[in-house]
């Protein structure tokens, strides 16, 4: 759960470099790609980082079977919890519209229709046995009180909810109850599962939002259910800027970001991008690659049009290159162009497993709407380039076709 910080609006006057730039090129030479299997859990490319023991590791060579895999329709039950110290003023059906269908549509767009999140709304309040204040609900929750809350919630709901029918559980607390802290929304993972309806319950999304909730909050938390890490930086003292790693890019950094579509790396990890949509690039010689914008919907021949270029930079590190455009989940983004970022599979959630490289380090953009203006104009436009000082890889945008695809040159800086 992230803190509220940005109004839900965009100054469209700051949108830069829109429209196609047609550039004549003698050839488009893509690095050869090994035809891969259908899911990221079996990613076979040489540039696919291995999954490590880090919490929510960014490795893509295997799938962590402790998490449900969003490569098929998944069923989620949303249960609304009331408390003895507060009579609800809104019915569950009305509150459910704060989250659905918007969250399901977000994932449908992000996955190019490969994943459907199917919500099942429990349309009456489930009464908890203790007052809301008794649970000590807060962001850094006491583990004992948190466990008591979950035990009470499962027991109270079990008489009317068959938990064995669902892949995910959302527990939504009455937003008007006095003990509910809107900063406490998070995913709870249990070392030892609870048992209900002959099913093991290991993971819950506990929602304590006000109505209306923070934008994209449920999609962010659901991302954790799919083993995606937090990409924001939480200062040790809780003060300072939280968005220095990735800014507006990917809702796992900020649910308020102007460009919340998941990184292409995450789409590869989840199986929404296939291996033949990923180009592995080397640095011993320069290579040209075409990139389909990440937010462009799936179309004819799309399975063989790359949306991600990866340069392996170490045993557990890579440089990722993708194109971002103002469409779909990214329709409100600040700057279109080619985005470059580092990925470290041995870095844990919240410690910077992804870091966006700033293509315009001397400027910022979209003040007043961006969560971190210095990275709002990070993408490169046609004719622009950057060199990653960490590994001396140079990325240059060579052109853009009439249908919006970007041409990228990768080599040694």
Secondary structure, DSSP 8 states (H G I E B T S, - for coil): -----S-S---GGG-BS-S------S-----------SSGGG---TT-----SSTT----SS--TTS--SSS-EEEEEEEEEBTTB--SS-HHHHHTTTTTHHHHHHHHHTTTS--EEEEE--S-EE-SS-GGGG---SS--HHHHHHHHHHHHHHHTTT--GGG-SEEEEEE-TTSTT--TT--EEEEEEEEEEETTEEEEEEEEE---SS--TTHHHHHHHHHTT----S---TTS-S-S-TTTTTBSTTT-TT-SB-S--HHHHHHHTSS-GGGEEEE-SSS-EEEEE--TTS---TTGGGS--EEEEEEETTEEEEEEEE-SSGGGTT-SB-EEEEEEEETTS-TTS-SEEEE-TTTT----TTT-SSHHHHT-SB-TT-EEEETTTTEEEEEEEE-TTS-EEEEEEE-
